[in-house]
Amino acid sequence: MRVSPQENVIISLHSGYQKNIIHYKSPTLSITGSAGAELDVYGANRIITSNTAADIIPGISANIQTNQTIKFQTLPKNPMNPSLSGQIQEVEALGSTNEGERQGALSNPDPEQALLNSMKYTGFQLNQVNADASLNVPVKNNVSSISQAKYQGSNVGQMLKVTSGFQVVTNGGMKIFAFIGYVDENIKGYKTKSSLFTQPSGGITGGGMQTKGGTQISTDIQGIGGDEPVQGNIKVVVPIFNKSKKK
């Protein structure tokens, strides 16, 4: 009998906290160092199908991560001069540090001891490295040309992305942007022999808008001219809670 599992995510909740630890600012350069933690909770239906039936099993899973981030930005004296910004981030995820001891061939059949092993061999470990840099070249007072290079490396895959486009800022503070570029997600991960990323490699194009309050709506098409079917994505970001302290 053939059995195949599949998960359909029906809800995803994300929360996090980030705190600045260091800050350096000169007339031409700003550098900020921060650390934080994030919690993602997923509600999903796990669908198990066989030759004769399909069972839907609801479930909830969570992911806890910590991160350390360094951001930089050049500060040109003339607002019409080019500026460079970017960041480097290291992410650690809470997970198994020894899968064999936790639940593999070396695990204990006793349920209580198995739970203790799960707790003992669980900890934060390097899960992902992110790095990106953006070059902003003003064309007019409210129009800029933006080029970006981005790298993401993880235990299960690596990604390189290069894009170029433009951004228009309206009188009301709204940003409208569009871009075109190339992305490669077929690079093997730190702990895998091949990439497990599901998005296709190839050309990418898209655009969107962001309000002055931070609400963002964007869309893109990825995998143009690649070996896999193209994939379209729609992203909506709505800030719910934003607290700042004034000194």
N, C-alpha and C positions, 0 to 999 in steps of 0.2 A: 504494500500500500504506500503510495506517495504522500508525504506530509510536507507542507511548506508553510513556515510562519511569515507573517507580515505585520508591520506596525503602522497604524495610521494615527498621527498625532492630532488630537482634537482640541487641545488647549495648551498653551505654554505661558508660564508666568516667570518674570525675571525681576530680581531686585539686587541691589548692590550698594556698597559704601566705598568711597574713595577719599583719601585724605592726603593733602600736600605735606611733604616732609621737608623738602629743600626748595629754595627758590633763589635764583641768581638773575640779576637784571643789570645790564649795562646800557649805554646809549644805543648800541647796535645789536644786542643779543639778549634773549630771554631763555632761561633753562629752568624747568620745573621737574622735580622728582616726587612721585607719589606712590602710595601702596593702598591696596584695597582688597575686598572680598566680594564674591558674587554667588548668588543662589539661583539656580534654574530648576523649576518644577514642571514636569511634563505629565499631562494626562493623555493616555493613548489607548486605543482599542487594538489588542493583539489578535490578529485573525489567523487561525490555524485551519488550513484546508486539506482535505484528503480527496480521494477519488469519489467518495460518496457524500461528504457533508462538509460544512464549514462552521466552525465554532468561533464566536467573538468573545474574547476575554478582556474586560476592562482592567486597567492598571495605572499606577502612578509611579514615576521615578523622579529622582532628584540628582542634581549635580552641584557640587560645592567647589569653588576655585578661589585661589588667592593670586594676586598679581603685583608686580613692581614695574613702574613705568617711568621713563625719562622722555620728556618732551622738550623740543627746542624750536625757536622761531627767531629769524633775523628781523631787525627793526630798522628799515631804511629811513633816512631822514626825509627824503623826498617820497611822498606817497605814490608817485608815478614810477618809482624804481622797482625792479623785481625783488621779491622776498622769497625766502626758503623756510619751510617748516617741516617737522616730522616727529617721529617717536620710535622708541624701542621698548618693547614690553615682553616680560617673561611671565608665563602663567603656570602655576602648579595646581594640579587637580587632586582631590581626595579620592584615593583608590587603593587597590591591592598592591602591596610591595613584594609579595611572594605568593603567586597564584597556586603553586604546588602545595605549599603549606596550608593555604586558606581553604581550598576546595578540590585540589587535584589528587594525584596518586598518594601524596603524603598526608592527606587530610584525615581527621578523626571521625569515625562513624557515629560517635556519641553526639547528639544534637547540642547539648550544653557546651561540650568542649569545642565543637565546630563553631559555635557562636563566639566563644572566647578567642579562637584562632582568627576569626574574621576581624575582630576588634584589634587583636595584637598585630596582625599583618596588614593593617590599613594605615595609610599616612599620605601626606602631600608629597608629590613628586613632579618633576618637570613634565609638562604636558604640551606646552605650545610656546613658540617664540613668534612675535609679530614685529615687523619693522616697515615703516613707510616714510616717504619723503615727497613733498609737493613743492613745485615751483610755480609761483604766482607772478604773472607778468601783466601789469595794467595796460590796457589798450586805450581806454577812456576813463573818465571819472567813475563810471558805474559799470564798466565792462572789463573783464580780466580773462586772460588765457591761462589755463591751469593744466599742468602736466604732473602726473603722479606715477610713482613706482611703489609697489607693495609686495612684501614677502610674508608668507605665513608658513611656519614649519611646525609640525605636530608629530605625535607618536604614530599616526596612521596615514600621513600624507603631507606633501609640501605643495605650496602654490606660489607662482610668480605672476604678477599682474602689472601691466603698463597701460596707462590711458592718457589721453590728451583731449581737452575740450575747452569750453568757455563758461563763464558765470556772469550773470547780469543781476545787479542789485537795484531794485526799484526805489522810488522815493519813499515808500512806506517801509522799507527795510526788508522786503521779501527777496529771497535769492532764487533765481531760476538758472538751471544748469543743464548741460548736455555734454556727452563725451563719447569717444570711440577708442578702441584699443584691442589688446590681445591678452589672454589669460591661459596659463598652463597649469593644470591640476593633476597631471599624470606622473609627478615626481614621487618616488617612494618615501614613506615616513621614516621616523627615527627608529621605529621598532617593527616595521613591516617591509617585506620585499617588494611591495608595489603599493600604489596609492589607493586608499579606500574612499577618497572623496568621490561624491556622486555627481557633481556638476561637470558638464562637458568642457573640454579645452577647445580653444579657437578664438575667433574674433568676438568682441563684445561691444555693444552700443546701448546707450540709454540716456536717461535724463530725469528731471524732477524739479521740485520746488521745496523751499524751506521758509516758513514764516518767521517773523521777528521773534516770536515767542518760542521757537524751537521745533514746532510741529513740522515733520518732513514726510513727503510722499514722493517716492521714486520708483522707477521701473527700468528693467534692462533685459536684453536678449543676449544669451551667452552660447558659445559653441558654433558661431557662424563659420562655415567652411571647414569644420572639424570632422572627425570620423564618427561622432555620435550625434543623435538628434539634438537640435537646438532646444534651449530651455529658456522660458520666460519667467521673470521674478518680479513681484510687486512688494515694496516695503513701505510700511507706514510706522512712523515713530511719533508718539504723542507724549510729551513730558507731563507727568502727573504730579510729581513732587520735586520742587527745586528750592532748597534752603541755602541761603548764603549769609555769612556773618560780616558785619561792617565793623571795622576797628576805628 
